[in-house]
Amino acid sequence: VVGTVGAGRIGRRVLERLKPFDCKELLYSDYARLDAQTEKQLGARYVSLDELVSTCDVVTINCPLHDATEHLFNRTLIGKMKRGSYLVNTARGKIVERDALVEALKSGHLAGYAGDVWWPQPAPADHPWRNAPNHALTPHYSGTTLDAQRRYSDGVRDILTRTFEKRDLKPEDVIVQYGRLAPQYDAKAKHDALAEQSGGLPGGKLK
């Protein structure tokens, strides 16, 4: 059973790529549910964050970093993960609490951790993840293939062209709008949804 935390553009592509592997089940959790047709195409089922981490053999993080996701994978949430499961983080290093991850790897609660993101970046020489057991970590460029570089340049060109021609940008390219986060990245909305799923913490902040 494999699940993604976050089912935006990247999360959906991860599910698309997993579908041919005929996993026992594909799960996803996000602040908003996908439409029924997309769920059917992906072969994925929507669940709460707690159900996802407690059910999955592999959890992959594909959500942005903001107030609601900073240290989302802390001791409490990692403790709810299935013993012997794997955590993959190709989103942002700060979504995973540094020391909580090391403890989970050393105790065997997590069988392994993989990712290409750190906090801070570049990671200092004494960063505890470097010497943690059962990890597969790279610097933050594992996705920089020739195809990816072409997409970067095409995307920058499209944004600049639309700006100079005073045309609207594609919604997926807008992060800040009118001085605040664009609706799809609204931290408060995501915070409230994630807090409701995981029970939240005192003060309402997920740490």
Z-matrix of the N, CA and C atoms (Angstrom, degrees):
N
C 1 1.456
C 2 1.527 1 108.73
N 3 1.313 2 116.14 1 125.77
C 4 1.457 3 122.02 2 -178.74
C 5 1.523 4 108.75 3 -122.27
N 6 1.323 5 116.31 4 138.54
C 7 1.452 6 120.00 5 -179.90
C 8 1.505 7 112.47 6 -136.99
N 9 1.319 8 116.31 7 148.58
C 10 1.451 9 121.85 8 176.71
C 11 1.523 10 110.69 9 -113.82
N 12 1.319 11 115.29 10 134.70
C 13 1.464 12 121.42 11 171.09
C 14 1.522 13 105.65 12 -93.25
N 15 1.302 14 115.47 13 104.83
C 16 1.454 15 121.43 14 -172.96
C 17 1.512 16 109.93 15 108.35
N 18 1.326 17 116.28 16 124.31
C 19 1.471 18 120.88 17 -179.45
C 20 1.520 19 109.88 18 -132.06
N 21 1.329 20 114.89 19 42.60
C 22 1.448 21 120.18 20 172.96
C 23 1.512 22 109.67 21 -80.76
N 24 1.316 23 116.34 22 -151.57
C 25 1.464 24 120.42 23 -176.93
C 26 1.527 25 111.65 24 -56.55
N 27 1.324 26 116.98 25 -47.26
C 28 1.467 27 119.92 26 -177.64
C 29 1.522 28 110.89 27 -74.11
N 30 1.330 29 117.08 28 -44.86
C 31 1.454 30 120.18 29 -179.99
C 32 1.517 31 112.59 30 -57.70
N 33 1.332 32 115.98 31 -40.60
C 34 1.478 33 119.23 32 178.57
C 35 1.525 34 111.06 33 -66.21
N 36 1.311 35 116.89 34 -37.80
C 37 1.475 36 119.24 35 179.07
C 38 1.524 37 111.03 36 -67.42
N 39 1.309 38 116.09 37 -34.27
C 40 1.467 39 119.10 38 175.64
C 41 1.523 40 109.69 39 -62.72
N 42 1.320 41 117.01 40 -45.55
C 43 1.460 42 120.67 41 178.81
C 44 1.528 43 111.18 42 -62.68
N 45 1.333 44 117.07 43 -39.29
C 46 1.462 45 120.32 44 178.07
C 47 1.524 46 110.91 45 -60.43
N 48 1.319 47 115.73 46 -41.05
C 49 1.465 48 119.79 47 -178.02
C 50 1.526 49 112.34 48 -74.70
N 51 1.317 50 116.68 49 -24.70
C 52 1.460 51 120.25 50 179.19
C 53 1.524 52 112.16 51 -80.73
N 54 1.309 53 117.65 52 -27.63
C 55 1.465 54 121.03 53 -173.28
C 56 1.525 55 113.19 54 -54.84
N 57 1.337 56 120.45 55 -43.36
C 58 1.475 57 119.35 56 -179.24
C 59 1.527 58 114.18 57 -65.26
N 60 1.334 59 117.81 58 -15.11
C 61 1.458 60 120.13 59 -179.32
C 62 1.530 61 112.52 60 -80.53
N 63 1.322 62 115.75 61 -2.39
C 64 1.466 63 121.04 62 175.09
C 65 1.528 64 111.73 63 55.06
N 66 1.320 65 115.97 64 49.70
C 67 1.470 66 120.48 65 176.51
C 68 1.529 67 109.27 66 -63.00
N 69 1.296 68 115.87 67 156.15
C 70 1.462 69 119.92 68 178.93
C 71 1.520 70 109.85 69 -56.38
N 72 1.331 71 116.40 70 -41.27
C 73 1.467 72 120.47 71 176.35
C 74 1.522 73 108.40 72 -161.65
N 75 1.339 74 115.84 73 146.54
C 76 1.454 75 122.81 74 173.92
C 77 1.523 76 108.06 75 -112.07
N 78 1.327 77 115.96 76 127.43
C 79 1.460 78 121.57 77 -179.05
C 80 1.530 79 109.61 78 -120.75
N 81 1.315 80 116.07 79 156.96
C 82 1.469 81 119.52 80 172.96
C 83 1.518 82 109.09 81 -147.10
N 84 1.327 83 114.47 82 152.65
C 85 1.456 84 121.38 83 176.39
C 86 1.519 85 107.91 84 -137.01
N 87 1.312 86 116.50 85 134.87
C 88 1.458 87 121.29 86 179.57
C 89 1.518 88 107.85 87 -157.96
N 90 1.333 89 115.55 88 172.41
C 91 1.467 90 119.06 89 -179.11
C 92 1.522 91 111.71 90 -71.00
N 93 1.339 92 117.13 91 -19.65
C 94 1.459 93 120.67 92 177.80
C 95 1.521 94 108.99 93 -136.00
N 96 1.303 95 115.87 94 144.27
C 97 1.463 96 120.60 95 -178.48
C 98 1.523 97 110.86 96 -84.16
N 99 1.325 98 116.78 97 143.88
C 100 1.449 99 121.60 98 174.71
C 101 1.524 100 109.76 99 -71.22
N 102 1.324 101 116.72 100 160.60
C 103 1.455 102 119.00 101 177.70
C 104 1.528 103 109.91 102 -71.68
N 105 1.320 104 115.47 103 160.16
C 106 1.458 105 121.67 104 -173.56
C 107 1.526 106 112.24 105 -59.41
N 108 1.327 107 117.11 106 -38.12
C 109 1.461 108 120.17 107 -178.75
C 110 1.531 109 111.21 108 -65.79
N 111 1.337 110 116.62 109 -41.85
C 112 1.464 111 120.10 110 178.98
C 113 1.522 112 110.58 111 -65.91
N 114 1.338 113 116.73 112 -41.10
C 115 1.464 114 119.84 113 177.04
C 116 1.530 115 110.80 114 -58.59
N 117 1.323 116 116.20 115 -41.97
C 118 1.465 117 120.34 116 -178.85
C 119 1.524 118 110.55 117 -66.26
N 120 1.331 119 116.72 118 -41.99
C 121 1.467 120 120.60 119 179.92
C 122 1.528 121 111.08 120 -63.35
N 123 1.324 122 115.68 121 -38.99
C 124 1.460 123 120.34 122 -178.38
C 125 1.529 124 112.03 123 -81.26
N 126 1.321 125 115.94 124 -21.48
C 127 1.461 126 119.83 125 -174.84
C 128 1.515 127 111.57 126 68.68
N 129 1.330 128 115.81 127 33.73
C 130 1.466 129 120.97 128 -175.25
C 131 1.523 130 111.10 129 -117.16
N 132 1.326 131 114.51 130 150.93
C 133 1.465 132 120.65 131 -178.59
C 134 1.533 133 109.72 132 -117.46
N 135 1.328 134 115.55 133 136.61
C 136 1.466 135 122.05 134 -179.59
C 137 1.526 136 110.18 135 -83.16
N 138 1.339 137 116.21 136 130.53
C 139 1.458 138 121.07 137 178.67
C 140 1.526 139 108.83 138 -140.48
N 141 1.320 140 115.57 139 168.55
C 142 1.456 141 120.14 140 175.54
C 143 1.523 142 109.43 141 -70.84
N 144 1.305 143 116.12 142 162.72
C 145 1.463 144 120.52 143 179.27
C 146 1.524 145 111.26 144 -61.27
N 147 1.323 146 117.04 145 -43.03
C 148 1.462 147 120.36 146 -179.85
C 149 1.527 148 111.77 147 -62.85
N 150 1.341 149 116.81 148 -42.25
C 151 1.464 150 119.34 149 179.16
C 152 1.517 151 110.78 150 -65.67
N 153 1.320 152 116.02 151 -38.82
C 154 1.461 153 118.99 152 -179.18
C 155 1.528 154 111.25 153 -61.81
N 156 1.323 155 117.52 154 -51.33
C 157 1.469 156 118.98 155 -175.07
C 158 1.526 157 112.09 156 -69.22
N 159 1.312 158 117.44 157 -28.32
C 160 1.463 159 119.85 158 -178.57
C 161 1.524 160 112.87 159 -83.21
N 162 1.332 161 116.88 160 -13.83
C 163 1.460 162 121.70 161 -176.04
C 164 1.526 163 112.81 162 -103.35
N 165 1.320 164 116.84 163 -34.42
C 166 1.460 165 121.25 164 -168.32
C 167 1.529 166 113.52 165 -79.27
N 168 1.321 167 114.26 166 144.29
C 169 1.461 168 121.29 167 171.15
C 170 1.528 169 110.26 168 -82.84
N 171 1.330 170 116.01 169 -28.16
C 172 1.457 171 122.12 170 176.22
C 173 1.524 172 108.27 171 -134.53
N 174 1.327 173 116.28 172 127.79
C 175 1.464 174 122.12 173 176.38
C 176 1.521 175 107.51 174 -115.40
N 177 1.326 176 116.84 175 126.61
C 178 1.454 177 120.93 176 178.49
C 179 1.525 178 109.49 177 -116.50
N 180 1.321 179 115.58 178 132.32
C 181 1.470 180 121.85 179 -176.14
C 182 1.522 181 108.82 180 -95.71
N 183 1.333 182 115.91 181 121.33
C 184 1.464 183 121.73 182 -178.33
C 185 1.523 184 111.03 183 -137.78
N 186 1.326 185 116.16 184 42.65
C 187 1.460 186 120.70 185 -179.61
C 188 1.528 187 109.17 186 -119.68
N 189 1.327 188 118.28 187 158.78
C 190 1.463 189 120.37 188 178.90
C 191 1.526 190 111.77 189 -75.86
N 192 1.306 191 115.87 190 162.32
C 193 1.464 192 121.77 191 176.09
C 194 1.522 193 109.12 192 -90.37
N 195 1.328 194 116.24 193 124.02
C 196 1.463 195 122.42 194 172.30
C 197 1.525 196 107.02 195 -155.13
N 198 1.308 197 117.36 196 -172.11
C 199 1.468 198 120.08 197 -174.25
C 200 1.521 199 112.75 198 -55.52
N 201 1.322 200 116.52 199 -35.68
C 202 1.460 201 119.35 200 -175.88
C 203 1.513 202 113.62 201 -77.92
N 204 1.330 203 117.18 202 -21.62
C 205 1.462 204 119.49 203 -176.58
C 206 1.519 205 113.58 204 -108.92
N 207 1.321 206 117.87 205 -6.68
C 208 1.465 207 119.51 206 176.47
C 209 1.529 208 109.37 207 -61.87
N 210 1.328 209 116.32 208 122.15
C 211 1.472 210 122.38 209 -178.11
C 212 1.530 211 111.73 210 57.81
N 213 1.323 212 116.20 211 30.19
C 214 1.468 213 119.53 212 176.93
C 215 1.522 214 110.46 213 -57.71
N 216 1.339 215 115.67 214 -43.38
C 217 1.458 216 119.76 215 176.39
C 218 1.528 217 108.61 216 -87.97
N 219 1.335 218 113.39 217 80.78
C 220 1.462 219 121.24 218 178.22
C 221 1.532 220 108.78 219 -100.66
N 222 1.318 221 116.79 220 -170.47
C 223 1.467 222 119.79 221 -178.70
C 224 1.524 223 111.65 222 -58.65
N 225 1.321 224 115.98 223 -38.03
C 226 1.464 225 119.67 224 -177.61
C 227 1.522 226 111.24 225 -65.08
N 228 1.340 227 116.56 226 -50.82
C 229 1.465 228 119.31 227 -176.54
C 230 1.533 229 111.33 228 -71.17
N 231 1.331 230 117.11 229 -41.64
C 232 1.468 231 119.19 230 177.18
C 233 1.529 232 110.07 231 -61.33
N 234 1.336 233 116.27 232 -35.90
C 235 1.461 234 120.14 233 178.30
C 236 1.517 235 113.27 234 -63.76
N 237 1.333 236 116.57 235 -23.21
C 238 1.462 237 120.72 236 178.59
C 239 1.527 238 112.25 237 -84.78
N 240 1.333 239 116.53 238 -10.88
C 241 1.459 240 119.42 239 -179.72
C 242 1.520 241 110.69 240 -69.90
N 243 1.302 242 115.03 241 152.21
C 244 1.452 243 122.65 242 179.21
C 245 1.534 244 109.32 243 -60.87
N 246 1.319 245 117.28 244 129.94
C 247 1.459 246 119.74 245 179.63
C 248 1.535 247 110.05 246 -62.37
N 249 1.319 248 115.47 247 132.92
C 250 1.448 249 120.22 248 -177.83
C 251 1.514 250 113.95 249 86.16
N 252 1.319 251 117.28 250 9.19
C 253 1.465 252 120.55 251 179.49
C 254 1.525 253 110.50 252 -86.78
N 255 1.322 254 114.85 253 172.59
C 256 1.466 255 121.79 254 -178.30
C 257 1.521 256 109.59 255 -118.33
N 258 1.331 257 115.51 256 145.23
C 259 1.457 258 121.63 257 177.87
C 260 1.524 259 108.43 258 -119.52
N 261 1.335 260 115.80 259 129.18
C 262 1.461 261 121.97 260 179.07
C 263 1.524 262 108.20 261 -119.51
N 264 1.327 263 116.43 262 127.63
C 265 1.460 264 120.44 263 -178.10
C 266 1.519 265 109.76 264 -129.36
N 267 1.325 266 115.68 265 103.68
C 268 1.459 267 120.60 266 174.01
C 269 1.530 268 109.87 267 -115.81
N 270 1.333 269 115.83 268 24.32
C 271 1.462 270 121.01 269 -178.70
C 272 1.528 271 109.73 270 -100.18
N 273 1.333 272 116.89 271 -84.35
C 274 1.459 273 122.05 272 177.95
C 275 1.525 274 108.63 273 -144.61
N 276 1.324 275 116.60 274 137.73
C 277 1.454 276 121.17 275 -175.60
C 278 1.509 277 114.00 276 -60.43
N 279 1.332 278 117.41 277 -33.52
C 280 1.456 279 121.18 278 -174.42
C 281 1.524 280 112.78 279 -74.05
N 282 1.337 281 117.81 280 -7.26
C 283 1.459 282 120.37 281 175.78
C 284 1.532 283 109.74 282 -69.74
N 285 1.319 284 116.72 283 -26.05
C 286 1.466 285 122.12 284 179.54
C 287 1.526 286 108.96 285 -105.25
N 288 1.318 287 116.04 286 128.32
C 289 1.465 288 120.65 287 178.62
C 290 1.527 289 109.37 288 -69.73
N 291 1.306 290 116.15 289 124.79
C 292 1.464 291 122.29 290 -170.51
C 293 1.522 292 113.47 291 -54.07
N 294 1.323 293 116.64 292 -58.47
C 295 1.461 294 119.89 293 -173.33
C 296 1.526 295 112.58 294 -73.20
N 297 1.341 296 116.78 295 -30.45
C 298 1.464 297 120.09 296 178.39
C 299 1.524 298 110.45 297 -63.34
N 300 1.331 299 116.52 298 -37.63
C 301 1.458 300 120.00 299 178.57
C 302 1.527 301 110.74 300 -66.05
N 303 1.323 302 117.41 301 -45.73
C 304 1.468 303 121.08 302 -179.23
C 305 1.526 304 110.26 303 -59.45
N 306 1.328 305 116.44 304 -44.00
C 307 1.469 306 120.40 305 179.42
C 308 1.524 307 111.06 306 -60.79
N 309 1.334 308 116.56 307 -42.44
C 310 1.468 309 120.49 308 -177.85
C 311 1.529 310 111.44 309 -67.30
N 312 1.323 311 117.33 310 -35.33
C 313 1.462 312 120.84 311 177.91
C 314 1.527 313 111.20 312 -71.72
N 315 1.322 314 116.52 313 -42.50
C 316 1.461 315 119.91 314 -178.84
C 317 1.528 316 111.97 315 -67.47
N 318 1.325 317 117.05 316 -34.10
C 319 1.464 318 120.58 317 -178.84
C 320 1.526 319 112.42 318 -80.15
N 321 1.335 320 116.30 319 -15.35
C 322 1.457 321 119.95 320 -176.58
C 323 1.516 322 113.46 321 88.09
N 324 1.328 323 116.71 322 0.48
C 325 1.468 324 118.53 323 178.07
C 326 1.529 325 109.44 324 -60.17
N 327 1.342 326 116.14 325 -42.61
C 328 1.455 327 120.82 326 171.61
C 329 1.525 328 108.30 327 -101.37
N 330 1.324 329 115.88 328 134.07
C 331 1.464 330 119.69 329 179.12
C 332 1.522 331 111.48 330 -77.96
N 333 1.332 332 116.73 331 -22.99
C 334 1.452 333 119.04 332 -179.74
C 335 1.513 334 112.43 333 -176.41
N 336 1.325 335 114.67 334 162.17
C 337 1.467 336 122.25 335 179.50
C 338 1.518 337 107.98 336 -137.50
N 339 1.319 338 116.90 337 135.90
C 340 1.458 339 121.46 338 177.94
C 341 1.519 340 109.45 339 -134.43
N 342 1.319 341 115.93 340 146.33
C 343 1.453 342 119.02 341 177.89
C 344 1.512 343 111.95 342 177.15
N 345 1.331 344 114.02 343 170.82
C 346 1.460 345 119.67 344 176.91
C 347 1.528 346 110.20 345 -126.63
N 348 1.337 347 115.83 346 21.82
C 349 1.467 348 119.96 347 -178.51
C 350 1.526 349 109.94 348 -128.14
N 351 1.307 350 115.18 349 145.36
C 352 1.455 351 122.76 350 -177.54
C 353 1.528 352 108.91 351 -134.23
N 354 1.327 353 115.09 352 165.90
C 355 1.466 354 119.99 353 167.30
C 356 1.523 355 107.56 354 -141.11
N 357 1.334 356 117.29 355 121.16
C 358 1.474 357 126.22 356 -5.72
C 359 1.517 358 111.48 357 -78.01
N 360 1.317 359 114.76 358 173.16
C 361 1.461 360 121.00 359 176.23
C 362 1.526 361 108.69 360 -122.03
N 363 1.331 362 118.42 361 128.94
C 364 1.462 363 127.68 362 -2.65
C 365 1.525 364 111.05 363 -70.45
N 366 1.310 365 115.84 364 149.82
C 367 1.464 366 120.91 365 -177.19
C 368 1.532 367 109.92 366 -72.97
N 369 1.331 368 117.11 367 138.04
C 370 1.473 369 119.57 368 177.59
C 371 1.526 370 111.18 369 -66.90
N 372 1.315 371 115.73 370 162.66
C 373 1.468 372 121.03 371 -176.63
C 374 1.519 373 112.33 372 -61.09
N 375 1.337 374 117.10 373 -29.72
C 376 1.459 375 120.32 374 -177.66
C 377 1.531 376 112.95 375 -96.43
N 378 1.316 377 117.72 376 16.17
C 379 1.464 378 120.08 377 179.07
C 380 1.531 379 108.63 378 -60.42
N 381 1.345 380 118.21 379 127.40
C 382 1.471 381 120.69 380 -174.48
C 383 1.522 382 114.60 381 -63.59
N 384 1.325 383 118.36 382 -21.15
C 385 1.459 384 118.95 383 178.29
C 386 1.526 385 111.38 384 -66.99
N 387 1.319 386 116.94 385 -26.35
C 388 1.465 387 120.14 386 -177.13
C 389 1.527 388 111.69 387 -60.71
N 390 1.324 389 116.16 388 -35.66
C 391 1.466 390 120.40 389 -175.36
C 392 1.520 391 113.49 390 -109.69
N 393 1.324 392 116.89 391 9.76
C 394 1.464 393 120.03 392 177.93
C 395 1.530 394 109.31 393 -71.06
N 396 1.321 395 117.55 394 149.21
C 397 1.474 396 119.29 395 179.71
C 398 1.524 397 112.03 396 -73.99
N 399 1.317 398 114.72 397 154.36
C 400 1.473 399 122.19 398 170.16
C 401 1.528 400 113.43 399 55.58
N 402 1.323 401 115.61 400 49.13
C 403 1.456 402 118.10 401 175.75
C 404 1.522 403 110.40 402 -121.08
N 405 1.330 404 116.05 403 155.18
C 406 1.461 405 123.00 404 174.03
C 407 1.517 406 106.68 405 -133.02
N 408 1.332 407 115.48 406 88.95
C 409 1.458 408 121.63 407 -174.88
C 410 1.515 409 110.68 408 -116.08
N 411 1.315 410 115.25 409 142.88
C 412 1.459 411 121.52 410 175.84
C 413 1.524 412 108.14 411 -128.98
N 414 1.335 413 118.10 412 165.00
C 415 1.465 414 119.19 413 169.34
C 416 1.529 415 109.59 414 -61.65
N 417 1.328 416 116.20 415 168.68
C 418 1.457 417 120.41 416 -173.63
C 419 1.531 418 111.57 417 -82.20
N 420 1.306 419 115.99 418 60.76
C 421 1.459 420 119.16 419 172.31
C 422 1.520 421 112.24 420 -145.79
N 423 1.313 422 117.56 421 17.65
C 424 1.465 423 119.70 422 -176.52
C 425 1.525 424 111.96 423 -65.96
N 426 1.327 425 117.97 424 -20.11
C 427 1.460 426 119.97 425 179.43
C 428 1.515 427 113.44 426 -93.77
N 429 1.327 428 116.70 427 2.54
C 430 1.458 429 119.98 428 -175.04
C 431 1.526 430 110.90 429 -85.35
N 432 1.303 431 115.85 430 68.61
C 433 1.463 432 122.48 431 174.54
C 434 1.528 433 109.00 432 -83.42
N 435 1.293 434 116.64 433 172.54
C 436 1.467 435 119.93 434 177.02
C 437 1.528 436 110.52 435 -62.00
N 438 1.342 437 116.73 436 -39.02
C 439 1.468 438 119.67 437 177.55
C 440 1.521 439 110.87 438 -63.35
N 441 1.340 440 115.86 439 -41.10
C 442 1.461 441 119.38 440 -179.76
C 443 1.523 442 111.00 441 -65.24
N 444 1.324 443 117.65 442 -41.26
C 445 1.461 444 120.31 443 178.38
C 446 1.521 445 111.25 444 -62.44
N 447 1.322 446 116.14 445 -35.74
C 448 1.467 447 119.69 446 177.38
C 449 1.531 448 110.29 447 -66.13
N 450 1.351 449 115.96 448 -40.39
C 451 1.467 450 118.97 449 178.16
C 452 1.526 451 110.80 450 -65.15
N 453 1.336 452 117.04 451 -39.19
C 454 1.467 453 119.80 452 178.14
C 455 1.531 454 110.50 453 -58.34
N 456 1.332 455 115.74 454 -50.66
C 457 1.468 456 119.47 455 -176.55
C 458 1.522 457 111.33 456 -66.01
N 459 1.339 458 117.27 457 -40.25
C 460 1.471 459 120.03 458 178.19
C 461 1.529 460 110.61 459 -64.00
N 462 1.335 461 116.24 460 -39.05
C 463 1.459 462 119.69 461 179.72
C 464 1.508 463 112.51 462 -66.41
N 465 1.326 464 117.37 463 -43.48
C 466 1.472 465 121.11 464 178.11
C 467 1.525 466 110.15 465 -61.79
N 468 1.327 467 116.03 466 -43.85
C 469 1.468 468 119.69 467 179.86
C 470 1.525 469 110.97 468 -62.00
N 471 1.328 470 117.46 469 -41.84
C 472 1.461 471 120.72 470 -179.68
C 473 1.523 472 111.26 471 -64.75
N 474 1.333 473 116.96 472 -42.60
C 475 1.468 474 120.72 473 179.77
C 476 1.530 475 110.74 474 -63.67
N 477 1.340 476 116.91 475 -45.09
C 478 1.463 477 120.14 476 179.99
C 479 1.526 478 111.16 477 -65.01
N 480 1.329 479 116.83 478 -41.92
C 481 1.466 480 120.53 479 -179.77
C 482 1.522 481 110.68 480 -61.73
N 483 1.342 482 116.47 481 -46.95
C 484 1.466 483 120.22 482 179.48
C 485 1.524 484 111.49 483 -62.53
N 486 1.343 485 116.46 484 -38.15
C 487 1.467 486 120.35 485 -179.46
C 488 1.525 487 110.91 486 -65.85
N 489 1.323 488 117.06 487 -47.52
C 490 1.469 489 120.38 488 -179.07
C 491 1.515 490 111.90 489 -66.68
N 492 1.333 491 116.65 490 -30.51
C 493 1.467 492 120.15 491 179.29
C 494 1.519 493 112.24 492 -90.15
N 495 1.353 494 115.51 493 4.60
C 496 1.474 495 122.35 494 177.87
C 497 1.541 496 111.46 495 57.62
N 498 1.335 497 115.08 496 39.66
C 499 1.460 498 120.73 497 174.86
C 500 1.527 499 109.26 498 -104.04
N 501 1.326 500 115.79 499 155.64
C 502 1.466 501 120.06 500 179.03
C 503 1.520 502 110.47 501 -64.96
N 504 1.326 503 115.23 502 144.35
C 505 1.457 504 120.32 503 174.72
C 506 1.521 505 109.40 504 -79.86
N 507 1.324 506 116.15 505 158.77
C 508 1.457 507 120.38 506 173.29
C 509 1.526 508 108.28 507 -63.32
N 510 1.332 509 118.58 508 138.58
C 511 1.472 510 120.36 509 -178.76
C 512 1.525 511 113.70 510 -53.20
N 513 1.338 512 116.96 511 -37.29
C 514 1.462 513 119.38 512 -177.68
C 515 1.529 514 112.58 513 -69.95
N 516 1.346 515 116.89 514 -13.17
C 517 1.465 516 120.68 515 179.38
C 518 1.522 517 112.68 516 -95.75
N 519 1.324 518 117.53 517 -3.39
C 520 1.467 519 121.35 518 -177.32
C 521 1.526 520 109.34 519 -101.30
N 522 1.317 521 116.10 520 118.15
C 523 1.462 522 121.25 521 178.00
C 524 1.526 523 110.23 522 -104.82
N 525 1.342 524 116.96 523 -43.70
C 526 1.468 525 122.20 524 177.83
C 527 1.520 526 108.26 525 -115.62
N 528 1.319 527 115.50 526 132.03
C 529 1.460 528 121.11 527 -177.49
C 530 1.522 529 109.21 528 -139.28
N 531 1.330 530 116.49 529 125.95
C 532 1.459 531 122.03 530 179.29
C 533 1.537 532 111.95 531 55.00
N 534 1.326 533 115.77 532 39.36
C 535 1.461 534 119.56 533 174.62
C 536 1.509 535 115.39 534 83.12
N 537 1.326 536 118.28 535 4.70
C 538 1.460 537 120.58 536 178.28
C 539 1.531 538 109.01 537 -144.99
N 540 1.323 539 115.50 538 168.21
C 541 1.455 540 119.03 539 -179.83
C 542 1.524 541 110.79 540 -58.94
N 543 1.322 542 115.06 541 139.70
C 544 1.461 543 119.99 542 176.59
C 545 1.523 544 109.54 543 -62.31
N 546 1.337 545 117.33 544 155.97
C 547 1.475 546 120.42 545 -175.53
C 548 1.521 547 114.49 546 -50.47
N 549 1.330 548 117.48 547 -40.00
C 550 1.463 549 118.79 548 -176.94
C 551 1.528 550 112.37 549 -70.59
N 552 1.336 551 117.36 550 -13.52
C 553 1.463 552 120.35 551 178.20
C 554 1.519 553 111.97 552 -117.19
N 555 1.335 554 116.28 553 15.94
C 556 1.459 555 119.69 554 -175.71
C 557 1.517 556 110.62 555 -62.29
N 558 1.316 557 116.73 556 112.85
C 559 1.461 558 121.35 557 -174.10
C 560 1.524 559 112.00 558 -65.05
N 561 1.333 560 116.93 559 -37.42
C 562 1.460 561 118.63 560 -176.98
C 563 1.523 562 110.57 561 -65.23
N 564 1.343 563 116.51 562 -44.06
C 565 1.465 564 119.53 563 179.89
C 566 1.525 565 110.53 564 -62.34
N 567 1.333 566 116.82 565 -43.04
C 568 1.459 567 119.75 566 -179.59
C 569 1.518 568 110.61 567 -70.19
N 570 1.329 569 116.61 568 -37.57
C 571 1.464 570 120.27 569 178.35
C 572 1.513 571 110.51 570 -59.34
N 573 1.348 572 115.92 571 -47.74
C 574 1.461 573 119.69 572 -177.84
C 575 1.527 574 111.02 573 -62.26
N 576 1.355 575 116.47 574 -41.28
C 577 1.461 576 119.72 575 -178.22
C 578 1.527 577 110.95 576 -68.33
N 579 1.320 578 116.79 577 -44.45
C 580 1.461 579 120.01 578 -179.41
C 581 1.522 580 111.33 579 -67.98
N 582 1.335 581 116.10 580 -38.29
C 583 1.458 582 119.86 581 179.29
C 584 1.522 583 110.68 582 -63.93
N 585 1.327 584 115.73 583 -38.19
C 586 1.461 585 119.68 584 179.48
C 587 1.524 586 110.43 585 -65.96
N 588 1.344 587 116.62 586 -38.21
C 589 1.459 588 120.79 587 -178.89
C 590 1.524 589 111.90 588 -68.42
N 591 1.353 590 116.30 589 -42.04
C 592 1.462 591 119.52 590 -172.32
C 593 1.519 592 113.16 591 -98.95
N 594 1.320 593 117.03 592 1.65
C 595 1.449 594 119.82 593 -179.70
C 596 1.510 595 113.50 594 88.18
N 597 1.356 596 116.37 595 -9.29
C 598 1.458 597 119.88 596 176.86
C 599 1.509 598 112.61 597 66.55
N 600 1.317 599 114.43 598 -175.95
C 601 1.462 600 122.00 599 178.15
C 602 1.515 601 108.84 600 -137.21
N 603 1.311 602 119.04 601 162.28
C 604 1.448 603 120.47 602 177.96
C 605 1.528 604 110.61 603 -51.93
N 606 1.315 605 115.79 604 134.68
C 607 1.442 606 119.76 605 -179.23
C 608 1.513 607 112.12 606 89.24
N 609 1.329 608 117.17 607 -8.34
C 610 1.442 609 121.28 608 175.41
C 611 1.504 610 115.14 609 79.94
N 612 1.333 611 119.18 610 2.80
C 613 1.459 612 120.91 611 -178.44
C 614 1.505 613 110.34 612 -102.21
N 615 1.313 614 116.06 613 130.76
C 616 1.452 615 120.42 614 176.58
C 617 1.515 616 108.43 615 -83.33
N 618 1.327 617 117.21 616 120.25
C 619 1.469 618 120.88 617 -177.36
C 620 1.516 619 109.54 618 -121.16
